[in-house]
């Protein structure tokens, strides 16, 4: 335990969203030294067009505090495949994810000489991980029983060690609960915090469309981080057990698909008419090449037939095929 005359230090989990930003601000207002940690996974969704890391860095620069960024991509991916505590509504393993982050936070807390952890969690805000029983499980399995302070909901929760020991003044903490963001937005206005990307941090695994694409990937192949990045872009089609096609929706996505293309992927594009880029991944033969070409024709500017060129990357087999666009009814059967 740190003597009271010393400056108390806390470690804060910072997503870059408003809740974690406010939690830090509330504790800073009590004269406590705060170090922030941002845990990065391939599924974080608190950004403008940047990343969670960039948003967290912006917040810490504004507050004048230290930031540590830790990449948990590989560990998190293993949890997504087989979460001990199951999934939420879609493919979100929220409880297991939180335990993973807090276990790493505990190690960093000890390294930094901090005495407790701060999070932006709000009681009742998220149905899987932010109700009382789940919060207790998360603390217990992360080895941080009593050492997690949730400033935004503290008055609605059992006393934490920082409150019992007088390290923080409980009366200056808050009692926010539920899914409404109005209390946080009002508090942000009080603190003069206006430049935030989203009301709270988010996760792609809670998105139904992304979760469906992720489930398809898990069912058909080994998963790499490149595969996950590919899931975030374009329209996705399952052509066979071993092949899929991703079709860009605009110039930005076309360029991104080309950057994400791997060796042995096949690049499809229309000839003589405008249209998107398509990246085929898997064990393509002439049947699946023709099927992919029909999809590419559907999204081109061709009214009747279109010639679709294809090339195995980088600089491999080249060919083209002329085909009518795939009909929408058939297209929807293949779309993930």
BALOBA-1460 file (C-alpha; in Angstrom, 3 decimals):
// residues 336
<rec num="1" residu="x" x="0.000" y="0.000" z="0.000"/>
<rec num="2" residu="x" x="1.306" y="3.428" z="-0.889"/>
<rec num="3" residu="x" x="1.651" y="5.952" z="1.959"/>
<rec num="4" residu="x" x="-0.900" y="8.733" z="1.734"/>
<rec num="5" residu="x" x="1.751" y="11.414" z="1.480"/>
<rec num="6" residu="x" x="3.035" y="9.901" z="-1.763"/>
<rec num="7" residu="x" x="1.349" y="10.749" z="-5.044"/>
<rec num="8" residu="x" x="-1.084" y="7.936" z="-5.761"/>
<rec num="9" residu="x" x="-0.721" y="6.333" z="-9.181"/>
<rec num="10" residu="x" x="-3.363" y="4.452" z="-11.160"/>
<rec num="11" residu="x" x="-3.334" y="2.589" z="-14.447"/>
<rec num="12" residu="x" x="-6.272" y="3.361" z="-16.760"/>
<rec num="13" residu="x" x="-7.618" y="1.261" z="-19.623"/>
<rec num="14" residu="x" x="-8.162" y="3.719" z="-22.475"/>
<rec num="15" residu="x" x="-9.984" y="2.740" z="-25.659"/>
<rec num="16" residu="x" x="-10.072" y="6.283" z="-27.031"/>
<rec num="17" residu="x" x="-13.853" y="6.433" z="-26.608"/>
<rec num="18" residu="x" x="-15.718" y="8.842" z="-24.382"/>
<rec num="19" residu="x" x="-16.370" y="6.574" z="-21.374"/>
<rec num="20" residu="x" x="-12.732" y="5.688" z="-20.735"/>
<rec num="21" residu="x" x="-11.720" y="9.300" z="-21.416"/>
<rec num="22" residu="x" x="-14.178" y="10.563" z="-18.802"/>
<rec num="23" residu="x" x="-13.139" y="7.920" z="-16.270"/>
<rec num="24" residu="x" x="-9.558" y="9.157" z="-16.486"/>
<rec num="25" residu="x" x="-10.620" y="12.781" z="-16.194"/>
<rec num="26" residu="x" x="-12.684" y="12.109" z="-13.063"/>
<rec num="27" residu="x" x="-9.683" y="10.481" z="-11.366"/>
<rec num="28" residu="x" x="-7.206" y="13.116" z="-12.555"/>
<rec num="29" residu="x" x="-9.449" y="15.716" z="-10.924"/>
<rec num="30" residu="x" x="-8.636" y="14.059" z="-7.583"/>
<rec num="31" residu="x" x="-4.913" y="14.694" z="-8.021"/>
<rec num="32" residu="x" x="-4.006" y="11.113" z="-8.838"/>
<rec num="33" residu="x" x="-1.192" y="10.344" z="-11.284"/>
<rec num="34" residu="x" x="-2.579" y="8.288" z="-14.174"/>
<rec num="35" residu="x" x="-0.802" y="6.125" z="-16.735"/>
<rec num="36" residu="x" x="-2.995" y="4.933" z="-19.630"/>
<rec num="37" residu="x" x="-2.827" y="1.657" z="-21.531"/>
<rec num="38" residu="x" x="-4.481" y="1.010" z="-24.877"/>
<rec num="39" residu="x" x="-5.009" y="-2.628" z="-25.784"/>
<rec num="40" residu="x" x="-5.164" y="-3.060" z="-29.540"/>
<rec num="41" residu="x" x="-6.996" y="-5.919" z="-31.253"/>
<rec num="42" residu="x" x="-7.963" y="-6.348" z="-34.928"/>
<rec num="43" residu="x" x="-11.606" y="-5.772" z="-33.976"/>
<rec num="44" residu="x" x="-11.478" y="-2.429" z="-32.150"/>
<rec num="45" residu="x" x="-13.856" y="0.134" z="-33.562"/>
<rec num="46" residu="x" x="-13.279" y="3.457" z="-31.841"/>
<rec num="47" residu="x" x="-11.952" y="5.619" z="-34.629"/>
<rec num="48" residu="x" x="-12.637" y="8.191" z="-37.254"/>
<rec num="49" residu="x" x="-10.552" y="6.887" z="-40.156"/>
<rec num="50" residu="x" x="-7.594" y="6.189" z="-37.936"/>
<rec num="51" residu="x" x="-7.273" y="3.611" z="-35.186"/>
<rec num="52" residu="x" x="-7.966" y="3.055" z="-31.514"/>
<rec num="53" residu="x" x="-4.279" y="3.700" z="-30.885"/>
<rec num="54" residu="x" x="-4.460" y="7.120" z="-32.509"/>
<rec num="55" residu="x" x="-7.551" y="8.133" z="-30.540"/>
<rec num="56" residu="x" x="-5.987" y="6.981" z="-27.270"/>
<rec num="57" residu="x" x="-2.818" y="8.891" z="-28.093"/>
<rec num="58" residu="x" x="-4.828" y="12.042" z="-28.781"/>
<rec num="59" residu="x" x="-6.534" y="11.783" z="-25.370"/>
<rec num="60" residu="x" x="-3.294" y="11.240" z="-23.456"/>
<rec num="61" residu="x" x="-1.610" y="14.126" z="-25.220"/>
<rec num="62" residu="x" x="-4.518" y="16.363" z="-24.254"/>
<rec num="63" residu="x" x="-4.352" y="15.216" z="-20.622"/>
<rec num="64" residu="x" x="-0.554" y="15.203" z="-20.473"/>
<rec num="65" residu="x" x="-0.274" y="11.615" z="-19.279"/>
<rec num="66" residu="x" x="1.797" y="8.601" z="-20.335"/>
<rec num="67" residu="x" x="0.396" y="6.058" z="-22.813"/>
<rec num="68" residu="x" x="1.416" y="2.444" z="-23.276"/>
<rec num="69" residu="x" x="0.062" y="0.566" z="-26.320"/>
<rec num="70" residu="x" x="-0.094" y="-3.241" z="-26.175"/>
<rec num="71" residu="x" x="-1.047" y="-5.388" z="-29.168"/>
<rec num="72" residu="x" x="-3.197" y="-8.337" z="-28.094"/>
<rec num="73" residu="x" x="-4.155" y="-9.430" z="-31.608"/>
<rec num="74" residu="x" x="-2.931" y="-13.020" z="-31.468"/>
<rec num="75" residu="x" x="-4.133" y="-13.713" z="-27.913"/>
<rec num="76" residu="x" x="-7.490" y="-12.138" z="-28.661"/>
<rec num="77" residu="x" x="-7.933" y="-14.178" z="-31.830"/>
<rec num="78" residu="x" x="-7.516" y="-17.388" z="-29.840"/>
<rec num="79" residu="x" x="-10.219" y="-16.207" z="-27.446"/>
<rec num="80" residu="x" x="-12.591" y="-15.459" z="-30.325"/>
<rec num="81" residu="x" x="-12.175" y="-19.024" z="-31.571"/>
<rec num="82" residu="x" x="-13.054" y="-20.605" z="-28.221"/>
<rec num="83" residu="x" x="-14.214" y="-18.260" z="-25.419"/>
<rec num="84" residu="x" x="-14.584" y="-19.828" z="-21.973"/>
<rec num="85" residu="x" x="-17.551" y="-17.603" z="-21.135"/>
<rec num="86" residu="x" x="-19.198" y="-17.763" z="-24.541"/>
<rec num="87" residu="x" x="-20.344" y="-15.107" z="-26.980"/>
<rec num="88" residu="x" x="-22.689" y="-12.177" z="-26.756"/>
<rec num="89" residu="x" x="-25.431" y="-11.560" z="-29.301"/>
<rec num="90" residu="x" x="-23.060" y="-12.018" z="-32.237"/>
<rec num="91" residu="x" x="-19.433" y="-13.206" z="-32.046"/>
<rec num="92" residu="x" x="-18.293" y="-10.991" z="-29.201"/>
<rec num="93" residu="x" x="-16.520" y="-12.833" z="-26.327"/>
<rec num="94" residu="x" x="-16.809" y="-9.781" z="-24.061"/>
<rec num="95" residu="x" x="-16.134" y="-11.390" z="-20.679"/>
<rec num="96" residu="x" x="-13.083" y="-13.332" z="-21.870"/>
<rec num="97" residu="x" x="-11.797" y="-10.268" z="-23.719"/>
<rec num="98" residu="x" x="-12.063" y="-8.147" z="-20.588"/>
<rec num="99" residu="x" x="-10.290" y="-10.766" z="-18.492"/>
<rec num="100" residu="x" x="-7.453" y="-10.914" z="-21.021"/>
<rec num="101" residu="x" x="-7.015" y="-7.137" z="-20.944"/>
<rec num="102" residu="x" x="-7.131" y="-6.898" z="-17.169"/>
<rec num="103" residu="x" x="-4.580" y="-9.691" z="-16.743"/>
<rec num="104" residu="x" x="-2.162" y="-7.712" z="-18.893"/>
<rec num="105" residu="x" x="-3.137" y="-4.504" z="-17.079"/>
<rec num="106" residu="x" x="-2.296" y="-6.150" z="-13.734"/>
<rec num="107" residu="x" x="1.248" y="-6.891" z="-14.923"/>
<rec num="108" residu="x" x="1.682" y="-3.347" z="-16.221"/>
<rec num="109" residu="x" x="0.213" y="-1.885" z="-13.026"/>
<rec num="110" residu="x" x="2.922" y="-3.637" z="-11.028"/>
<rec num="111" residu="x" x="5.648" y="-2.550" z="-13.467"/>
<rec num="112" residu="x" x="4.549" y="1.093" z="-13.287"/>
<rec num="113" residu="x" x="4.164" y="1.139" z="-9.508"/>
<rec num="114" residu="x" x="0.443" y="1.864" z="-9.767"/>
<rec num="115" residu="x" x="-1.915" y="0.843" z="-6.967"/>
<rec num="116" residu="x" x="-5.165" y="0.215" z="-8.817"/>
<rec num="117" residu="x" x="-6.875" y="0.021" z="-12.215"/>
<rec num="118" residu="x" x="-9.356" y="2.481" z="-13.759"/>
<rec num="119" residu="x" x="-11.869" y="1.495" z="-16.432"/>
<rec num="120" residu="x" x="-14.655" y="3.361" z="-18.214"/>
<rec num="121" residu="x" x="-17.206" y="0.590" z="-17.677"/>
<rec num="122" residu="x" x="-20.776" y="1.678" z="-16.966"/>
<rec num="123" residu="x" x="-23.118" y="-0.602" z="-15.039"/>
<rec num="124" residu="x" x="-25.809" y="-2.013" z="-17.309"/>
<rec num="125" residu="x" x="-24.452" y="-0.436" z="-20.470"/>
<rec num="126" residu="x" x="-23.504" y="-3.683" z="-22.188"/>
<rec num="127" residu="x" x="-25.681" y="-6.743" z="-21.688"/>
<rec num="128" residu="x" x="-22.936" y="-9.352" z="-21.560"/>
<rec num="129" residu="x" x="-20.032" y="-7.872" z="-19.620"/>
<rec num="130" residu="x" x="-21.266" y="-4.831" z="-17.699"/>
<rec num="131" residu="x" x="-23.713" y="-6.221" z="-15.189"/>
<rec num="132" residu="x" x="-22.732" y="-6.885" z="-11.593"/>
<rec num="133" residu="x" x="-22.218" y="-10.657" z="-11.771"/>
<rec num="134" residu="x" x="-20.041" y="-10.335" z="-14.897"/>
<rec num="135" residu="x" x="-17.953" y="-7.564" z="-13.338"/>
<rec num="136" residu="x" x="-17.266" y="-9.845" z="-10.357"/>
<rec num="137" residu="x" x="-16.232" y="-12.738" z="-12.631"/>
<rec num="138" residu="x" x="-13.912" y="-10.469" z="-14.598"/>
<rec num="139" residu="x" x="-12.210" y="-9.125" z="-11.475"/>
<rec num="140" residu="x" x="-11.834" y="-12.561" z="-9.910"/>
<rec num="141" residu="x" x="-10.397" y="-14.292" z="-12.987"/>
<rec num="142" residu="x" x="-8.018" y="-11.431" z="-13.752"/>
<rec num="143" residu="x" x="-6.623" y="-11.528" z="-10.212"/>
<rec num="144" residu="x" x="-7.684" y="-7.960" z="-9.472"/>
<rec num="145" residu="x" x="-10.410" y="-8.425" z="-6.880"/>
<rec num="146" residu="x" x="-11.260" y="-5.026" z="-5.387"/>
<rec num="147" residu="x" x="-8.561" y="-3.175" z="-7.323"/>
<rec num="148" residu="x" x="-10.692" y="-2.098" z="-10.301"/>
<rec num="149" residu="x" x="-12.253" y="1.341" z="-9.926"/>
<rec num="150" residu="x" x="-15.091" y="2.236" z="-12.293"/>
<rec num="151" residu="x" x="-15.475" y="5.973" z="-11.661"/>
<rec num="152" residu="x" x="-18.564" y="6.459" z="-13.829"/>
<rec num="153" residu="x" x="-20.661" y="3.918" z="-11.876"/>
<rec num="154" residu="x" x="-18.729" y="3.671" z="-8.595"/>
<rec num="155" residu="x" x="-21.585" y="4.827" z="-6.325"/>
<rec num="156" residu="x" x="-23.759" y="2.000" z="-7.647"/>
<rec num="157" residu="x" x="-21.112" y="-0.676" z="-7.072"/>
<rec num="158" residu="x" x="-19.584" y="-2.289" z="-3.978"/>
<rec num="159" residu="x" x="-16.739" y="-0.336" z="-2.418"/>
<rec num="160" residu="x" x="-13.431" y="-0.930" z="-4.159"/>
<rec num="161" residu="x" x="-10.120" y="-0.988" z="-2.308"/>
<rec num="162" residu="x" x="-9.158" y="2.520" z="-3.560"/>
<rec num="163" residu="x" x="-12.385" y="3.837" z="-2.007"/>
<rec num="164" residu="x" x="-12.032" y="1.860" z="1.232"/>
<rec num="165" residu="x" x="-8.444" y="3.021" z="1.690"/>
<rec num="166" residu="x" x="-9.266" y="6.647" z="0.941"/>
<rec num="167" residu="x" x="-7.044" y="6.798" z="-2.130"/>
<rec num="168" residu="x" x="-10.014" y="8.310" z="-3.956"/>
<rec num="169" residu="x" x="-12.989" y="10.261" z="-2.636"/>
<rec num="170" residu="x" x="-16.106" y="8.198" z="-3.347"/>
<rec num="171" residu="x" x="-18.299" y="11.309" z="-3.053"/>
<rec num="172" residu="x" x="-16.607" y="12.732" z="-6.157"/>
<rec num="173" residu="x" x="-17.313" y="9.616" z="-8.190"/>
<rec num="174" residu="x" x="-20.459" y="9.057" z="-10.243"/>
<rec num="175" residu="x" x="-23.574" y="6.867" z="-10.453"/>
<rec num="176" residu="x" x="-24.188" y="6.505" z="-14.182"/>
<rec num="177" residu="x" x="-25.969" y="3.372" z="-15.365"/>
<rec num="178" residu="x" x="-27.812" y="2.034" z="-18.378"/>
<rec num="179" residu="x" x="-27.388" y="2.451" z="-22.107"/>
<rec num="180" residu="x" x="-28.210" y="6.144" z="-22.492"/>
<rec num="181" residu="x" x="-25.189" y="8.288" z="-23.366"/>
<rec num="182" residu="x" x="-26.732" y="11.553" z="-22.195"/>
<rec num="183" residu="x" x="-25.002" y="11.609" z="-18.775"/>
<rec num="184" residu="x" x="-21.597" y="11.053" z="-20.398"/>
<rec num="185" residu="x" x="-22.221" y="13.677" z="-23.056"/>
<rec num="186" residu="x" x="-23.287" y="16.178" z="-20.381"/>
<rec num="187" residu="x" x="-20.206" y="15.351" z="-18.305"/>
<rec num="188" residu="x" x="-17.996" y="15.821" z="-21.365"/>
<rec num="189" residu="x" x="-19.502" y="19.281" z="-21.858"/>
<rec num="190" residu="x" x="-18.775" y="20.094" z="-18.203"/>
<rec num="191" residu="x" x="-15.121" y="19.124" z="-18.658"/>
<rec num="192" residu="x" x="-14.835" y="20.867" z="-22.027"/>
<rec num="193" residu="x" x="-14.245" y="17.573" z="-23.854"/>
<rec num="194" residu="x" x="-15.718" y="18.071" z="-27.311"/>
<rec num="195" residu="x" x="-13.479" y="16.198" z="-29.734"/>
<rec num="196" residu="x" x="-14.268" y="12.516" z="-29.352"/>
<rec num="197" residu="x" x="-14.899" y="10.026" z="-32.170"/>
<rec num="198" residu="x" x="-17.720" y="8.010" z="-30.632"/>
<rec num="199" residu="x" x="-19.638" y="7.923" z="-27.340"/>
<rec num="200" residu="x" x="-17.883" y="4.701" z="-26.324"/>
<rec num="201" residu="x" x="-15.314" y="2.241" z="-27.547"/>
<rec num="202" residu="x" x="-16.654" y="-0.476" z="-29.814"/>
<rec num="203" residu="x" x="-15.907" y="-3.878" z="-31.288"/>
<rec num="204" residu="x" x="-16.525" y="-5.200" z="-34.786"/>
<rec num="205" residu="x" x="-17.503" y="-8.571" z="-33.358"/>
<rec num="206" residu="x" x="-20.744" y="-7.025" z="-32.105"/>
<rec num="207" residu="x" x="-21.670" y="-6.089" z="-35.681"/>
<rec num="208" residu="x" x="-23.976" y="-8.720" z="-37.183"/>
<rec num="209" residu="x" x="-22.602" y="-8.451" z="-40.732"/>
<rec num="210" residu="x" x="-18.961" y="-8.633" z="-39.678"/>
<rec num="211" residu="x" x="-19.713" y="-11.482" z="-37.279"/>
<rec num="212" residu="x" x="-21.268" y="-13.496" z="-40.108"/>
<rec num="213" residu="x" x="-18.171" y="-13.025" z="-42.257"/>
<rec num="214" residu="x" x="-15.959" y="-13.974" z="-39.315"/>
<rec num="215" residu="x" x="-17.979" y="-17.140" z="-38.650"/>
<rec num="216" residu="x" x="-17.662" y="-18.093" z="-42.316"/>
<rec num="217" residu="x" x="-13.894" y="-17.599" z="-42.164"/>
<rec num="218" residu="x" x="-13.580" y="-19.672" z="-38.994"/>
<rec num="219" residu="x" x="-15.594" y="-22.480" z="-40.597"/>
<rec num="220" residu="x" x="-13.572" y="-22.678" z="-43.806"/>
<rec num="221" residu="x" x="-9.922" y="-21.881" z="-43.160"/>
<rec num="222" residu="x" x="-7.105" y="-21.122" z="-40.785"/>
<rec num="223" residu="x" x="-7.272" y="-17.475" z="-39.789"/>
<rec num="224" residu="x" x="-4.534" y="-14.886" z="-40.185"/>
<rec num="225" residu="x" x="-4.579" y="-11.210" z="-39.245"/>
<rec num="226" residu="x" x="-4.524" y="-10.428" z="-42.965"/>
<rec num="227" residu="x" x="-7.745" y="-12.437" z="-43.363"/>
<rec num="228" residu="x" x="-9.359" y="-10.361" z="-40.623"/>
<rec num="229" residu="x" x="-8.275" y="-7.106" z="-42.281"/>
<rec num="230" residu="x" x="-9.808" y="-8.387" z="-45.504"/>
<rec num="231" residu="x" x="-13.113" y="-8.998" z="-43.697"/>
<rec num="232" residu="x" x="-13.355" y="-5.262" z="-43.006"/>
<rec num="233" residu="x" x="-13.427" y="-4.364" z="-46.690"/>
<rec num="234" residu="x" x="-15.854" y="-4.899" z="-49.570"/>
<rec num="235" residu="x" x="-18.595" y="-7.405" z="-50.405"/>
<rec num="236" residu="x" x="-17.808" y="-11.033" z="-49.530"/>
<rec num="237" residu="x" x="-18.921" y="-14.129" z="-51.428"/>
<rec num="238" residu="x" x="-18.400" y="-17.804" z="-50.607"/>
<rec num="239" residu="x" x="-17.881" y="-19.610" z="-53.932"/>
<rec num="240" residu="x" x="-16.951" y="-23.040" z="-52.547"/>
<rec num="241" residu="x" x="-15.636" y="-24.620" z="-49.374"/>
<rec num="242" residu="x" x="-12.124" y="-23.530" z="-50.345"/>
<rec num="243" residu="x" x="-12.707" y="-20.269" z="-52.237"/>
<rec num="244" residu="x" x="-14.111" y="-16.820" z="-51.607"/>
<rec num="245" residu="x" x="-14.272" y="-13.535" z="-53.490"/>
<rec num="246" residu="x" x="-14.116" y="-10.008" z="-52.082"/>
<rec num="247" residu="x" x="-15.374" y="-7.172" z="-54.299"/>
<rec num="248" residu="x" x="-14.581" y="-3.511" z="-53.663"/>
<rec num="249" residu="x" x="-17.361" y="-0.950" z="-53.311"/>
<rec num="250" residu="x" x="-15.433" y="2.210" z="-54.199"/>
<rec num="251" residu="x" x="-11.988" y="3.457" z="-55.200"/>
<rec num="252" residu="x" x="-10.704" y="3.459" z="-51.624"/>
<rec num="253" residu="x" x="-11.748" y="-0.159" z="-51.097"/>
<rec num="254" residu="x" x="-10.294" y="-1.224" z="-54.447"/>
<rec num="255" residu="x" x="-6.938" y="0.199" z="-53.409"/>
<rec num="256" residu="x" x="-7.159" y="-1.434" z="-49.996"/>
<rec num="257" residu="x" x="-7.939" y="-4.823" z="-51.535"/>
<rec num="258" residu="x" x="-4.846" y="-4.609" z="-53.704"/>
<rec num="259" residu="x" x="-2.734" y="-3.803" z="-50.649"/>
<rec num="260" residu="x" x="-4.174" y="-6.769" z="-48.735"/>
<rec num="261" residu="x" x="-3.786" y="-9.259" z="-51.588"/>
<rec num="262" residu="x" x="-1.526" y="-12.213" z="-50.800"/>
<rec num="263" residu="x" x="0.676" y="-14.367" z="-52.983"/>
<rec num="264" residu="x" x="-1.518" y="-16.820" z="-54.954"/>
<rec num="265" residu="x" x="-4.635" y="-14.638" z="-54.591"/>
<rec num="266" residu="x" x="-6.357" y="-13.874" z="-57.896"/>
<rec num="267" residu="x" x="-7.099" y="-10.288" z="-58.897"/>
<rec num="268" residu="x" x="-10.240" y="-9.784" z="-61.024"/>
<rec num="269" residu="x" x="-11.205" y="-6.612" z="-62.874"/>
<rec num="270" residu="x" x="-13.471" y="-5.726" z="-65.811"/>
<rec num="271" residu="x" x="-11.983" y="-4.810" z="-69.174"/>
<rec num="272" residu="x" x="-13.325" y="-1.993" z="-71.376"/>
<rec num="273" residu="x" x="-15.958" y="-0.918" z="-68.836"/>
<rec num="274" residu="x" x="-15.702" y="0.582" z="-65.376"/>
<rec num="275" residu="x" x="-16.043" y="-1.655" z="-62.379"/>
<rec num="276" residu="x" x="-14.533" y="-2.743" z="-59.089"/>
<rec num="277" residu="x" x="-11.503" y="-4.788" z="-58.163"/>
<rec num="278" residu="x" x="-12.112" y="-8.305" z="-56.869"/>
<rec num="279" residu="x" x="-9.704" y="-10.445" z="-54.868"/>
<rec num="280" residu="x" x="-10.184" y="-14.199" z="-54.959"/>
<rec num="281" residu="x" x="-8.657" y="-16.221" z="-52.156"/>
<rec num="282" residu="x" x="-8.369" y="-19.987" z="-51.996"/>
<rec num="283" residu="x" x="-8.068" y="-22.929" z="-54.366"/>
<rec num="284" residu="x" x="-9.440" y="-21.483" z="-57.621"/>
<rec num="285" residu="x" x="-10.100" y="-23.602" z="-60.712"/>
<rec num="286" residu="x" x="-11.865" y="-22.717" z="-63.955"/>
<rec num="287" residu="x" x="-15.330" y="-23.228" z="-62.438"/>
<rec num="288" residu="x" x="-14.761" y="-20.827" z="-59.544"/>
<rec num="289" residu="x" x="-12.919" y="-18.351" z="-61.811"/>
<rec num="290" residu="x" x="-15.988" y="-18.256" z="-64.068"/>
<rec num="291" residu="x" x="-18.308" y="-17.884" z="-61.061"/>
<rec num="292" residu="x" x="-16.198" y="-14.988" z="-59.734"/>
<rec num="293" residu="x" x="-16.227" y="-13.376" z="-63.180"/>
<rec num="294" residu="x" x="-20.030" y="-13.448" z="-63.249"/>
<rec num="295" residu="x" x="-20.100" y="-11.632" z="-59.914"/>
<rec num="296" residu="x" x="-17.572" y="-9.077" z="-61.156"/>
<rec num="297" residu="x" x="-19.709" y="-8.497" z="-64.265"/>
<rec num="298" residu="x" x="-22.724" y="-7.850" z="-62.038"/>
<rec num="299" residu="x" x="-20.918" y="-4.978" z="-60.312"/>
<rec num="300" residu="x" x="-19.405" y="-3.518" z="-63.489"/>
<rec num="301" residu="x" x="-21.009" y="-0.932" z="-65.775"/>
<rec num="302" residu="x" x="-21.688" y="-3.575" z="-68.433"/>
<rec num="303" residu="x" x="-25.339" y="-3.841" z="-69.484"/>
<rec num="304" residu="x" x="-25.171" y="-7.199" z="-71.229"/>
<rec num="305" residu="x" x="-21.867" y="-9.052" z="-71.293"/>
<rec num="306" residu="x" x="-18.553" y="-8.075" z="-69.725"/>
<rec num="307" residu="x" x="-15.014" y="-9.268" z="-70.247"/>
<rec num="308" residu="x" x="-13.349" y="-9.894" z="-66.900"/>
<rec num="309" residu="x" x="-9.581" y="-10.178" z="-66.705"/>
<rec num="310" residu="x" x="-7.876" y="-12.128" z="-63.940"/>
<rec num="311" residu="x" x="-4.312" y="-12.665" z="-62.792"/>
<rec num="312" residu="x" x="-2.783" y="-14.820" z="-60.086"/>
<rec num="313" residu="x" x="-0.606" y="-12.622" z="-57.890"/>
<rec num="314" residu="x" x="2.101" y="-11.569" z="-58.097"/>
<rec num="315" residu="x" x="2.617" y="-11.688" z="-61.851"/>
<rec num="316" residu="x" x="1.325" y="-15.223" z="-62.347"/>
<rec num="317" residu="x" x="-1.306" y="-16.836" z="-64.574"/>
<rec num="318" residu="x" x="-3.249" y="-14.338" z="-66.711"/>
<rec num="319" residu="x" x="-6.569" y="-14.875" z="-68.440"/>
<rec num="320" residu="x" x="-9.969" y="-13.414" z="-69.172"/>
<rec num="321" residu="x" x="-13.522" y="-14.584" z="-69.637"/>
<rec num="322" residu="x" x="-16.620" y="-13.019" z="-71.159"/>
<rec num="323" residu="x" x="-19.829" y="-13.532" z="-69.245"/>
<rec num="324" residu="x" x="-23.247" y="-12.146" z="-68.474"/>
<rec num="325" residu="x" x="-23.718" y="-10.578" z="-65.044"/>
<rec num="326" residu="x" x="-24.908" y="-12.904" z="-62.314"/>
<rec num="327" residu="x" x="-28.579" y="-12.472" z="-61.445"/>
<rec num="328" residu="x" x="-29.322" y="-10.966" z="-58.050"/>
<rec num="329" residu="x" x="-31.174" y="-14.033" z="-56.751"/>
<rec num="330" residu="x" x="-28.126" y="-16.216" z="-57.397"/>
<rec num="331" residu="x" x="-25.803" y="-13.514" z="-56.071"/>
<rec num="332" residu="x" x="-27.556" y="-13.350" z="-52.708"/>
<rec num="333" residu="x" x="-27.164" y="-17.101" z="-52.209"/>
<rec num="334" residu="x" x="-23.390" y="-16.694" z="-52.372"/>
<rec num="335" residu="x" x="-23.054" y="-13.476" z="-50.425"/>
<rec num="336" residu="x" x="-21.807" y="-13.778" z="-46.853"/>
